[in-house]
Structure formats: C-alpha cells, structure tokens
Amino acid sequence: DWRIEAQREAGWLSQTARFSMEQGRSSLRSFSGLFLDTDGVSPAEFVAAANVVQSGDAPLRFHGYAFVRRVNGNERESYERALGAVMTDPSMPGQRAPDMAEHFPVILTSMPGGGLFAPANDLAAVDAMREAVSLAYHTPEQVVLGPAFKMNDAQTCAVIAFSTKSGDQRGVLVGLLNITGFFEDLATATPYGLRLRVV
C-alpha cells in the first residue's frame, strides 16, 4: 500500500533529522573537551580544533564555532576599555551592540575574518542567539538548541550552546548551524512525492 510506504519514508526522514540534531549536540560536547585540564585555549588552538571537528562527515555540520564570556551590563564600559574595542552587533557589522543586562562577546572564534562570530561581536544582540547562550550559561551541563533565525544572506540558522571554561574564565561554547543547507541536503534523499518542510 502506497500510504504505508509513505508513512515509513516520512518516519525515516524524521528520524534522520532528529539523529542529526543529536549528533550536533554530541559534537559540541566533544569540542568542549578541548577546554578541560588546560590553562586556557589560544586562538590558534581553537581554530585548529574547529577545523578537525568540521572535517568530519556528520550530516549536520557547524558553520562556525565561538567561545563567549558573560559581561554584566554595568561592567560593559570597563570591559570594552580593557579590550580596546567596542562590542558590536553581529546582525549589523561594525555597529555598536545595544546596552543589555548581560552581554556575551566573542572571545575565541573559528571565523576570525568576520561573520556572526567575528571577535568582539556580542551574541546577546541577536534575540535567538541570546536566548540559547544565556540559557546555556545559567544551566551548566545542558546543551541548548536555540530557535531558528535568518542571517543577513537570508540563510536560516540556529545555534547550539554549552557552558564550559577556558582556563579560569567561564563562558559558553557556541556552534552555528546552517539549517537551510542541512534541509537542502536532506531533501535530496527525500523520495519523490514527499514534501519536506521545517515547522
């Protein structure tokens, strides 16, 4: 019966998507192992580790990684003075991030040349990223998948966040997922007649 076959194929696609998301969570936890038993991770070490993880064959790949720290809103001025730079809005390159109760500026990044995880970008300036990063920071040991959001190039993305430390500095490891690309790849495996959509 074609209906039974369609249900089976739809179930397979749903399981594949869920399994890929779990792989993404596991990948971020594995990456966080870089931070254990160290005096701190250097920018070069961070990029090298990110390249190793990104070279894998997992169906759900991270577009980039960042380690962010938490800065209280009333500590912003002193933090920026020590940093020698202003925290910026990832959704508006070069623009000062708005004042908030807490900030999550990028300290380490696998995207040093720019993008959402450019150095000094404040992830709290983007609602969807702030929701995931703040929850991860305040609930250690929990891997948090944030809501989807649109990038400047209209790609749909989401972040997965996990609380960790670099030396004595507590923060959050964040992975950027390209949801649009993932579902485009998954759609190529979709049997003819089935429609795949994100809800």
N, C-alpha and C positions, 0 to 999 in steps of 0.2 A: 504494500500500500504506500503511495507516494507521501501521504500525510505522516505516516510513521517514520519514513526515511527523512522527511523534512525536520521533524522533531529531533531525530537523532543527530542530524547535522547541526541544527541550531544549538543543541546541547553541547556538542563538541566545540563549537566556536565560543560559547560562553565559558566553558571550562578552560579553553586555551587562553582567553583573555584574563580570567581570574588567576590562572597559574603564572602568567607572565607578570602580573602585578605583584604576586608573592615573590617571584624571582627578583623583582626590582627592590623590594624591601630587604631581602636577604643580601643582595649585592651591596646595599648601603651599609648594612651591619658589618659585612666583611671589610669594606673600605675603612670603617671606623676602627678596625683593629690596628691600622697604621698609627693611631694615636696612643695606643697602650704602651706603658713602660718606656716612655720617652720623655726627654726634657723639652719637647716641643718639635713641631714639624716645620721644616723650611719650605719656602715657596717651590723650590726645585723638587724636593721630595714629594710634595703634594701633587705637582703636575705629573711626575713620573708614575706615581701610584694611580692617578686617574687614567693615564694612558693605558696602563696594564688592564684595569677594570673595563675600560671602554673597548678594548681589543677583543673581548670575549664574543661568543656567538649567541648570547641571550636574545630572544625575540624583542624584548623591551629594553631599549638602550637609553642610557642617560646622555643628554646633550652636553652636560657640563656638571661640575661639582664646585661647591664652595664651603668654606668653614666661616661661620659668622659668630660674632660675640654679641652679648647684650649690653646695651648702654642705656642707663636711665635717662629720661628726658631732661632732668635737671643737671645731668652731667655732660650734656652734649657739647657745650661750649669748651669745657676743659679737655674733652676727648679730641675734638677737632683741632684744638690748639696744639696738643701733643702730637697728633697725627700729621699736622702740617697741611691738612686738606679738609674740604667740606664734604660731609656725607651727601650723596647725590641720589636722585630718583631714578631707579632702573627703567621706568617706563618713559622717562623724559631725559635722555642723555645730556649730561652737563648741567642739569638744573638742580638746585638745592632741594634736598628732601624736606618735606613738611615736618614741623615740630610735632612730636607724639610723646605719649607717656613712656614708651620704650622704643629703642632703635636696635636694628640688627645689621650693622655694617659688615661687608665682606672683608675678611682678614686674609684668607688664602683662597685661591681660585685656580681652576683649570682653564679659565678663559681670560688670561691677563690682557689680551688685546682688546677686550670690550665685551659687549653683550650684557645680559641681565646680571651676570656675576662678575662684572668688572670691579676691580679694587675700589673700596670706599662706597660702593653702591649700598644703600640702605634698603634691605629687603622688606622692611616694615612699611615702606612707602607704597607697596602693591598689596592691596587687601588680601588677595588669595594666598600670597606668599607669607604675609604677616600671620594669617590665621594658622597656617601649618607650622611655621618656625616658632611662634610663641607657644603653641600647644606642646611642641616637642621639647622646648626648653623647660617648661614648667612641669612636664610629666616625663622624667628620665626613664629610660628603658623602653619607651613606647615609640615605635616607628609610625610616623604620621604622614598620611597621604592627603595633600591639600586639594581644594577644589580647582577645577579647570579654569584657565583664563587665556585670553588672547595676547599674543606677543605683537610687537609693532609690525611684523611681517604677516600678520593675520593667522599664524600658526597657533593651534590650540595646544597649550602646555599645562603642566601641573608640576608641583614639587613634592618630593618625599624628604622628610626631615627626621633627624635622630640626634638626641643630645649626646655630647661627648666632650673631651678635653684635649687641648694641645698644651702640654706642659702643665702649668698651674692655671691656665686660662680655660674656664668652662665656656662652652659655646654649643653650636649646633652644626652638624654636617648636613648639607643640603644637596640633593640631586635634582637636576632639571630634566623632566621627561617631555619628549615631543609626542604628544598624544595623537596629533594629526598623522604624523609619519607612521606611528605604530598601527593605527587602524587602516591606513592605506596599505601597509604590508599584509595585515590580516585579511583585508578584503580580497587580495589576490588568491587566497586559499578558500574563499567563500564559494560554495557550489552555486552553479547558475540557478537563478530563480529566488535565491535568498538575498535579502537586503540587510546590510549591516549598518547600524547607527548607534551613536553614543547618546545615552539618556542620563 
